[in-house]
Amino acid sequence: MRLVFQPDARPALRAGFNRLADAMEVALGPRGRLIAVARDNPRRPPELLNDGATIARRFLGFADRFETMGAFLARHLAWRMEEAVGDGTTTAVILARHIINETDRHVAAGYNVMRLRRGLERGLRVVLEELARMATPLERPEQIAALATGITGDETLGGFIEEIFDVVGPYGAVQVRSHYRRDHDRRYINGTFWNQGWISSYFTTEAGKAVLKHPYILLTNRHLQKASELLPILEQVRQAGERGLVVIANGVAGDALNLLVTNKTRGALPTLAIKTPGLGSEKTEILQDLAVLTGGRVFLAETGDAIEEATLADLGQAREVQAIRSGFTLIGGQGRPAAIRQRSQQLRSQIPKAPYGRERDRLVERAGKLLGGVALLEVGGATETEQEYLKDRAEEAVRVVRLGLQGGVVPGGGAALLACRPALERVQLPDEEQAGVQILADALTAPARALLRNSGYEPEPILARLLEARGGCGFDVIRGQFTDMVAAAILDPLQVVQMALQTAVSGAIMHVTTEVLVHRPRENRDEEVDFRP
């Protein structure tokens, strides 16, 4: 085990952080350059990347393990941004790098680290409030299309994403898929689509698909094994007419599955078994959504609900259920409209409180599906590599546009951050805390400087003019002219910019308050004396 203390610890961290930040910075903006990454197979051509998050994911380490720790800190910030909002990874790392370098320089000059930290945190609150004040709604179609096109680099995809959100709204369900064509397309499904299909191919009624018209729907989070559990309700459904039964459960196997398959194959009763979508405890929540949508109830294992005692009044109903191996669609659920709206509003009220990432995305998806309708964006490409790249960019664009529609947008191209500098200049704090505010104010110019440099412009003269201009004025690096960024539809979602700032300041504070680095080689570890965090 190797330990490094100050004054050697932070310089090693900083060196590694800066090296990875340099690699990510060159890809920033519409004129960003490419990074070539060698593949494991030496016979294949290198992977060409122009996305900061992907560049960070491909990083594996430096020869110096302590520099690697600093690079992993930068990669962690990029990962947090990618998981939270799907964009702004390079911006966050560039902001953090400037704060780290300047804070270390002040500490070397004798400034107190904790007082600098308080100044940074106070300045961060001011900038977040100023960004929220300047935010405007994302409403115009050309703004939405321009934002999506800027992320995907493809005008067709940008136009489709604008059209999709015009149809399904900011909380609508959107799924991005690849298909085996060069061009892109979009489809709209009338109903609720979930990525979990039939349990057995014996349920299919036509090539690769099972379709039941006007079925009853049994919902439970139990694992059904015994035929006796389903016999009573099957008999009630049979007596009610040839409507069929769909069972959506956490699992159906053994005699219970054989009973359903036998009824279907012998023509006694149309049946279909589907595994509950979702993961873990989310499965029960999705079953509750389906219960509201269909007008049924969920038989819960936790409360001891007996499926043998189910009646037709306990079952949900729909106009049609379609299922394939990978998913099912529920069309025309018979739930009460008022209950469906209430459930959707309940889910939407949880979204602002949910952590960024999968949990928030799933809440948005579930709320959208309750309102009915799913949009499928199908991404093509000339090669598999191009298709995978465009699919990743399209998923990011969908997430970013949704954030813009929900929380508003601010001027893009770093203009919003530049417009926050006057607010920081009005902040008055004790001397060393004031230095922290000034460090943050200087850092706000770093993303715009990188954008200009990557686009082939000399940053300083342009930045000087932008700092003198009114808020919202920026430099269009494509057309090479000063412009009103909002009018030109060069925009960033408010939540992305705020998250980038918060992540950058958090990561920088993590760095400047680190005093010791510990490296544990994987070989020769003694479990009895090994250092444990």
Secondary structure as GFF3:
##gff-version 3
##sequence-region A 1 533
A	DSSP	beta_strand	2	5	.	.	.	ID=ss1
A	DSSP	alpha_helix	9	25	.	.	.	ID=ss2
A	DSSP	beta_strand	35	37	.	.	.	ID=ss3
A	DSSP	beta_strand	47	49	.	.	.	ID=ss4
A	DSSP	alpha_helix	52	58	.	.	.	ID=ss5
A	DSSP	alpha_helix	65	84	.	.	.	ID=ss6
A	DSSP	alpha_helix	89	108	.	.	.	ID=ss7
A	DSSP	alpha_helix	113	134	.	.	.	ID=ss8
A	DSSP	alpha_helix	141	152	.	.	.	ID=ss9
A	DSSP	alpha_helix	155	168	.	.	.	ID=ss10
A	DSSP	beta_strand	173	178	.	.	.	ID=ss11
A	DSSP	beta_strand	185	189	.	.	.	ID=ss12
A	DSSP	beta_strand	192	194	.	.	.	ID=ss13
A	DSSP	three_ten_helix	201	203	.	.	.	ID=ss14
A	DSSP	beta_strand	210	213	.	.	.	ID=ss15
A	DSSP	beta_strand	216	220	.	.	.	ID=ss16
A	DSSP	beta_strand	223	224	.	.	.	ID=ss17
A	DSSP	alpha_helix	227	240	.	.	.	ID=ss18
A	DSSP	beta_strand	245	249	.	.	.	ID=ss19
A	DSSP	beta_strand	251	252	.	.	.	ID=ss20
A	DSSP	alpha_helix	254	265	.	.	.	ID=ss21
A	DSSP	beta_strand	271	275	.	.	.	ID=ss22
A	DSSP	alpha_helix	282	294	.	.	.	ID=ss23
A	DSSP	beta_strand	298	299	.	.	.	ID=ss24
A	DSSP	three_ten_helix	307	309	.	.	.	ID=ss25
A	DSSP	three_ten_helix	312	314	.	.	.	ID=ss26
A	DSSP	beta_strand	316	323	.	.	.	ID=ss27
A	DSSP	beta_strand	328	333	.	.	.	ID=ss28
A	DSSP	alpha_helix	337	350	.	.	.	ID=ss29
A	DSSP	alpha_helix	358	370	.	.	.	ID=ss30
A	DSSP	beta_strand	374	379	.	.	.	ID=ss31
A	DSSP	alpha_helix	384	407	.	.	.	ID=ss32
A	DSSP	beta_strand	409	411	.	.	.	ID=ss33
A	DSSP	alpha_helix	415	419	.	.	.	ID=ss34
A	DSSP	alpha_helix	421	425	.	.	.	ID=ss35
A	DSSP	alpha_helix	431	443	.	.	.	ID=ss36
A	DSSP	alpha_helix	446	454	.	.	.	ID=ss37
A	DSSP	alpha_helix	459	468	.	.	.	ID=ss38
A	DSSP	beta_strand	473	476	.	.	.	ID=ss39
A	DSSP	beta_strand	481	484	.	.	.	ID=ss40
A	DSSP	beta_strand	491	493	.	.	.	ID=ss41
A	DSSP	alpha_helix	494	512	.	.	.	ID=ss42
A	DSSP	beta_strand	516	519	.	.	.	ID=ss43
###
